[in-house]
Amino acid sequence: MITIAVDAMGGDKGPKTNIAGAALAVRQYPDMRLVFYGLEHEVKPVLAQYSELAASVFHPCETATQMNEKPSQALRLGRGKSSMWHALEAVRTGEADACVSAGNTGALMAMSYFCLRMLAEAERPGIAGIWPTIDGEGLVLDIGATIGADASQLVDFAVMGAAMFRALYHVERPTVGLLNVGVEDVKGLEEIRKAGHILREVQSEVLDYKGFVEGNDIGFGKVDVVVTEGFVGNIALKTAEGTVRQAAFMLAAEIKKSLPAKIGYLLARGAFRRLREKVDPRRVNGGVLLGLNGLVIKSHGGTDAQGFASALRIGYEMAKYKLLEKISADLRYFHRSKPDFSLLQEKKE
C-alpha cells in the first residue's frame, strides 16, 4: 500500500473538489491509502458521500491555511495546528509516503522546509512540473521555489529532475538542458554558464547533458528535463498556460465568424478534441517539491477533481518508485564525480 496524506482544506474549492478527486484516484489505484486532514465539520460530510473512501482515515485539525496568507503568517499560525502542517508531519513521521496539497504555494514551501528539512545532499528546493510536448511530456524545474539559483543549485536541479523523469517514465538516462537566451556557450548569465561547465565535465550515468536550450524548445521536447531558476521558470509556465487559453479563445471566435469555418470545425472536431486533451493542464497537474526530506506534491489551487486526482497519481508514482532514494543516490554520485566541484561555487561579488 502507498499511503498519501491529503490536505483536504487546500485550494480554491476546498474539501468538495479534493475529496472528489481522491475518489477518482482510488478507483484507478486500489492500493492507494489516503489519510485526510481538515476541519471536521467541512470534511466528514463530504467524505461520507464516497463509498470508495470508506477505508480512508480522517484526522480533524484546528485550523486551515488560507490561500492569501503570507508564508511567515501561515507558518506562525498553522504550525502544529493546520491541516497542511499535519499532512506534512505525517510524511515526516512515516505515517504517509507523500503529501498532496492544493493550498497556498508559499505557505506549503515554508512549512515543508521547516517540517521536513532538506535532504543532506541538496542545497535548495525546486518545484518540478510536467510539461506537455510534441511527442509526449517533459519536466521543467524550478517553476517557483528558488529565485536566483546559483550554479551549484542549478546542477542539483538537473540531477533531481533527471531522477524524477526516470521514476515517472523509466528512461535510464534522461536528456537535460539549461534554459538560456541562446544555445551558444558564451551566452547567458555567469551562473548558467558555470552550471553548463559542470554538467559538461561530469560524464554521468544518471543524465545526458545536451547544453543550452531556448524557450521555444520546451514544448518541442528537445530535452527531457529543462532546468532554470524559479523566477524564469514560473514566468515560462504562466506564459505557456496563458498562450494556450489565448489560442483556444481566438480559435473559438474565428469558428463562429462563418458557416465554412463551422463546417470545418465539425469535420476536424476529433483532432481538436485530441489536441485539447493533450494540452489539458489537469492531466499533468501536480508540481513535485524536490530536495526535501520527504515527498510533497503541490496541486494547482484552481484545479477540479480530475486535476487533483492527477496530483495524487504523481504522489503515488513518486513514492512507489522511491524518488527520494534515487535523488539522494544521484546527488552523491554526481558530487563525488566532480572532485573540484567547489571551485565553481564561488560567491557572487
C-alpha positions as CSV (number, residue, x, y, z in Angstrom):
1,M,0.0,0.0,0.0
2,I,1.1,3.6,-0.8
3,T,-0.2,6.0,1.8
4,I,-0.8,9.6,0.9
5,A,-1.6,12.4,3.3
6,V,-4.1,14.8,1.9
7,D,-4.6,18.4,2.9
8,A,-8.3,18.4,2.4
9,M,-8.7,22.1,3.0
10,G,-6.2,23.4,0.4
11,G,-7.2,25.1,-2.9
12,D,-9.8,27.5,-4.1
13,K,-12.6,25.0,-3.8
14,G,-11.6,23.1,-0.6
15,P,-12.8,19.7,0.5
16,K,-15.5,19.2,-2.1
17,T,-13.1,19.1,-5.0
18,N,-10.2,17.5,-3.2
19,I,-12.3,14.6,-1.9
20,A,-14.0,14.1,-5.2
21,G,-10.5,13.9,-6.8
22,A,-9.4,11.4,-4.2
23,A,-12.3,9.2,-5.0
24,L,-11.3,9.2,-8.7
25,A,-7.7,8.3,-7.8
26,V,-8.6,5.4,-5.5
27,R,-10.7,3.9,-8.3
28,Q,-7.6,3.9,-10.5
29,Y,-5.1,2.8,-7.8
30,P,-6.8,0.3,-5.4
31,D,-3.6,0.1,-3.4
32,M,-3.6,3.8,-2.6
33,R,-4.4,4.5,1.0
34,L,-5.5,8.1,1.9
35,V,-5.3,10.0,5.1
36,F,-7.2,13.2,5.2
37,Y,-6.6,16.3,7.4
38,G,-9.0,19.1,7.7
39,L,-11.8,20.8,9.6
40,E,-14.2,18.1,10.8
41,H,-17.5,19.9,10.1
42,E,-16.4,20.5,6.4
43,V,-14.6,17.3,5.6
44,K,-16.6,14.5,7.2
45,P,-19.9,15.2,5.4
46,V,-18.1,15.2,2.0
47,L,-16.2,12.0,2.8
48,A,-19.5,10.3,3.7
49,Q,-20.6,10.8,0.1
50,Y,-18.0,8.5,-1.4
51,S,-18.1,4.8,-0.7
52,E,-14.6,4.4,-2.4
53,L,-13.1,6.3,0.6
54,A,-14.7,4.3,3.3
55,A,-11.4,2.7,4.2
56,S,-9.6,6.1,4.4
57,V,-8.6,7.8,7.6
58,F,-9.6,11.3,8.8
59,H,-7.8,13.4,11.3
60,P,-9.5,16.6,12.5
61,C,-7.4,19.8,12.7
62,E,-7.8,23.1,14.4
63,T,-7.2,25.4,11.5
64,A,-6.8,25.6,7.7
65,T,-4.2,27.7,5.9
66,Q,-5.8,30.4,3.8
67,M,-4.9,31.0,0.2
68,N,-4.0,34.6,0.8
69,E,-1.9,34.2,3.9
70,K,1.8,35.2,3.7
71,P,4.2,32.3,4.2
72,S,5.5,33.7,7.5
73,Q,2.0,34.2,8.8
74,A,0.8,30.8,7.7
75,L,3.8,29.2,9.4
76,R,3.3,31.1,12.6
77,L,-0.5,30.5,12.8
78,G,-0.6,27.0,11.4
79,R,2.5,25.2,12.8
80,G,1.2,22.2,14.7
81,K,-2.4,23.2,14.1
82,S,-3.3,23.4,10.4
83,S,-4.3,20.7,8.0
84,M,-1.3,21.5,5.8
85,W,1.1,21.1,8.7
86,H,-0.4,17.9,9.9
87,A,-0.3,16.4,6.4
88,L,3.4,17.2,6.1
89,E,4.1,15.9,9.6
90,A,2.6,12.5,8.6
91,V,5.3,12.3,6.0
92,R,8.0,13.3,8.5
93,T,6.9,10.6,11.0
94,G,6.5,7.9,8.3
95,E,2.7,7.6,8.6
96,A,2.4,8.7,5.0
97,D,4.7,8.2,1.9
98,A,3.8,11.5,0.3
99,C,1.7,14.7,1.0
100,V,-0.6,16.3,-1.6
101,S,-1.9,19.8,-1.1
102,A,-3.6,22.4,-3.4
103,G,-3.1,25.1,-0.8
104,N,-1.1,28.3,-0.7
105,T,2.2,27.7,-2.5
106,G,4.4,29.9,-0.4
107,A,2.9,28.5,2.8
108,L,3.4,24.9,1.6
109,M,7.1,25.7,0.8
110,A,7.7,27.3,4.1
111,M,6.0,24.6,6.1
112,S,7.7,21.8,4.1
113,Y,11.1,23.3,4.7
114,F,10.6,23.6,8.5
115,C,8.7,20.4,8.9
116,L,10.7,18.0,6.6
117,R,14.0,19.9,6.2
118,M,16.3,19.4,3.2
119,L,18.0,16.3,2.0
120,A,21.6,16.2,3.2
121,E,22.8,16.3,-0.4
122,A,20.6,19.1,-1.6
123,E,21.1,22.9,-1.0
124,R,17.8,24.5,-2.1
125,P,14.3,23.1,-3.0
126,G,12.9,23.2,-6.5
127,I,9.4,22.6,-7.9
128,A,9.3,20.3,-10.9
129,G,6.3,20.5,-13.3
130,I,5.3,18.1,-16.1
131,W,5.1,19.9,-19.4
132,P,3.2,18.6,-22.5
133,T,5.5,18.3,-25.6
134,I,5.0,17.4,-29.2
135,D,5.9,13.7,-28.6
136,G,4.9,13.3,-25.0
137,E,5.8,15.0,-21.8
138,G,8.9,16.6,-20.3
139,L,9.9,18.2,-16.9
140,V,10.7,21.8,-16.2
141,L,12.2,23.0,-12.9
142,D,12.4,25.2,-10.9
143,I,9.0,26.7,-11.5
144,G,8.8,28.9,-8.5
145,A,10.6,27.7,-5.3
146,T,14.1,29.2,-5.6
147,I,14.6,32.6,-7.0
148,G,18.0,33.4,-8.4
149,A,19.7,30.0,-8.1
150,D,23.5,29.8,-8.4
151,A,25.4,27.3,-10.5
152,S,25.6,24.5,-7.9
153,Q,21.9,24.8,-7.2
154,L,21.1,24.6,-11.0
155,V,23.3,21.5,-11.2
156,D,21.3,20.0,-8.3
157,F,18.1,20.8,-10.1
158,A,19.4,19.0,-13.2
159,V,20.2,15.8,-11.1
160,M,16.9,15.9,-9.2
161,G,14.9,16.5,-12.4
162,A,16.6,13.6,-14.2
163,A,15.8,11.3,-11.2
164,M,12.2,12.3,-11.3
165,F,12.0,11.8,-15.0
166,R,13.4,8.3,-14.6
167,A,10.9,7.5,-11.9
168,L,8.0,8.7,-14.0
169,Y,8.9,7.5,-17.4
170,H,11.5,4.7,-16.8
171,V,14.1,6.3,-19.0
172,E,17.6,5.1,-18.0
173,R,19.5,8.3,-18.9
174,P,17.2,11.4,-19.4
175,T,18.5,14.3,-21.6
176,V,18.9,17.6,-19.7
177,G,19.2,21.2,-20.9
178,L,19.8,24.5,-19.2
179,L,17.3,27.2,-20.2
180,N,19.2,30.2,-21.7
181,V,18.8,33.1,-24.1
182,G,20.7,31.2,-26.8
183,V,22.4,27.9,-27.4
184,E,26.0,29.3,-27.7
185,D,28.3,28.6,-24.8
186,V,29.2,32.3,-24.4
187,K,25.6,33.5,-23.9
188,G,23.6,33.9,-20.7
189,L,24.3,34.8,-17.1
190,E,27.5,33.7,-15.5
191,E,25.8,31.2,-13.1
192,I,24.1,29.4,-16.1
193,R,27.5,29.2,-17.9
194,K,29.1,27.8,-14.8
195,A,26.4,25.2,-14.4
196,G,26.8,24.2,-18.0
197,H,30.5,23.8,-17.5
198,I,30.0,21.5,-14.5
199,L,27.4,19.4,-16.3
200,R,29.6,19.0,-19.4
201,E,32.6,18.0,-17.3
202,V,30.9,15.2,-15.5
203,Q,30.3,12.1,-17.6
204,S,27.3,10.9,-15.7
205,E,25.3,7.7,-15.9
206,V,22.2,9.4,-14.4
207,L,21.7,12.1,-17.0
208,D,22.8,13.2,-20.5
209,Y,23.5,16.9,-20.7
210,K,22.7,18.4,-24.1
211,G,23.7,22.0,-23.5
212,F,21.6,25.2,-23.5
213,V,18.0,25.3,-24.8
214,E,15.8,28.2,-25.5
215,G,12.2,28.9,-24.5
216,N,10.8,27.7,-27.8
217,D,12.5,24.3,-27.4
218,I,10.5,23.4,-24.3
219,G,7.2,22.5,-26.0
220,F,9.0,20.7,-28.8
221,G,10.7,18.3,-26.3
222,K,14.2,19.0,-27.4
223,V,15.3,17.5,-24.0
224,D,13.5,15.5,-21.3
225,V,14.4,17.9,-18.5
226,V,14.7,21.7,-18.8
227,V,16.5,23.4,-15.9
228,T,16.1,27.0,-14.8
229,E,15.7,29.1,-11.6
230,G,12.3,29.8,-10.1
231,F,11.7,33.3,-11.4
232,V,12.2,32.5,-15.0
233,G,10.6,29.1,-14.7
234,N,7.4,30.5,-13.1
235,I,7.1,33.1,-15.8
236,A,7.6,30.5,-18.5
237,L,4.9,28.3,-17.0
238,K,2.3,31.1,-16.7
239,T,3.1,32.3,-20.2
240,A,2.6,28.9,-21.7
241,E,-0.7,28.5,-19.8
242,G,-1.9,31.9,-20.9
243,T,-0.9,31.2,-24.5
244,V,-2.9,28.0,-24.6
245,R,-6.0,29.8,-23.3
246,Q,-5.5,32.7,-25.7
247,A,-5.2,30.4,-28.7
248,A,-8.4,28.5,-27.6
249,F,-10.3,31.8,-27.2
250,M,-9.1,33.1,-30.6
251,L,-9.9,29.8,-32.4
252,A,-13.4,29.7,-30.9
253,A,-14.0,33.3,-32.0
254,E,-12.8,32.5,-35.6
255,I,-15.0,29.4,-35.9
256,K,-18.1,31.4,-35.1
257,K,-17.5,34.0,-37.8
258,S,-18.6,32.0,-40.8
259,L,-20.5,28.9,-41.9
260,P,-17.5,27.3,-43.7
261,A,-15.5,27.7,-40.5
262,K,-18.2,26.0,-38.5
263,I,-18.3,23.1,-41.1
264,G,-14.6,22.8,-41.0
265,Y,-14.6,22.5,-37.2
266,L,-17.2,19.8,-37.4
267,L,-15.1,17.8,-39.8
268,A,-12.0,18.3,-37.7
269,R,-13.5,18.1,-34.2
270,G,-11.9,14.7,-33.5
271,A,-8.5,16.3,-34.0
272,F,-9.5,19.3,-31.9
273,R,-10.6,17.0,-29.1
274,R,-7.3,15.1,-29.1
275,L,-5.4,18.4,-29.1
276,R,-7.5,19.7,-26.1
277,E,-6.8,16.5,-24.2
278,K,-3.1,16.7,-24.9
279,V,-2.7,20.3,-23.5
280,D,-5.2,19.9,-20.7
281,P,-3.4,21.1,-17.6
282,R,-5.5,18.8,-15.4
283,R,-3.8,15.8,-16.9
284,V,-0.4,16.9,-15.8
285,N,-1.4,18.8,-12.7
286,G,0.9,18.5,-9.7
287,G,4.4,20.1,-9.1
288,V,6.8,18.0,-7.0
289,L,8.8,19.8,-4.4
290,L,12.3,18.3,-4.9
291,G,15.2,18.5,-2.5
292,L,13.1,18.0,0.7
293,N,13.5,15.1,3.0
294,G,10.0,13.9,2.1
295,L,7.7,13.8,-0.9
296,V,5.4,16.8,-1.3
297,I,3.2,17.4,-4.3
298,K,1.6,20.9,-5.0
299,S,-1.6,20.7,-6.9
300,H,-2.9,23.8,-8.7
301,G,-5.2,25.7,-6.4
302,G,-7.9,26.2,-9.0
303,T,-8.0,22.7,-10.4
304,D,-11.0,20.4,-10.5
305,A,-11.5,16.8,-9.2
306,Q,-9.8,15.3,-12.2
307,G,-6.8,17.6,-11.8
308,F,-6.5,16.8,-8.1
309,A,-6.6,13.1,-8.9
310,S,-3.6,13.7,-11.2
311,A,-1.7,15.2,-8.4
312,L,-2.4,12.2,-6.2
313,R,-1.3,9.9,-9.1
314,I,2.0,11.7,-9.2
315,G,2.5,11.3,-5.5
316,Y,1.6,7.7,-5.7
317,E,4.1,7.0,-8.5
318,M,6.9,9.0,-6.9
319,A,6.5,7.0,-3.7
320,K,6.2,3.7,-5.5
321,Y,9.4,4.2,-7.4
322,K,11.3,5.6,-4.4
323,L,12.1,9.0,-5.8
324,L,13.8,10.2,-2.6
325,E,16.3,7.3,-2.6
326,K,17.1,7.9,-6.3
327,I,17.7,11.7,-5.8
328,S,20.0,11.1,-2.8
329,A,22.0,8.5,-4.6
330,D,22.3,10.5,-7.8
331,L,23.4,13.7,-5.9
332,R,26.0,11.8,-4.0
333,Y,27.3,10.2,-7.2
334,F,27.3,13.4,-9.1
335,H,29.2,15.3,-6.4
336,R,31.8,12.6,-6.0
337,S,32.3,12.5,-9.7
338,K,33.4,16.2,-9.7
339,P,36.4,16.5,-7.2
340,D,36.8,20.2,-7.9
341,F,33.1,20.9,-7.8
342,S,33.6,23.6,-5.0
343,L,35.9,25.6,-7.2
344,L,33.0,26.7,-9.4
345,Q,30.8,27.7,-6.4
346,E,32.5,31.0,-5.5
347,K,30.1,33.6,-4.2
348,K,28.9,36.4,-6.4
349,E,30.8,39.6,-5.8
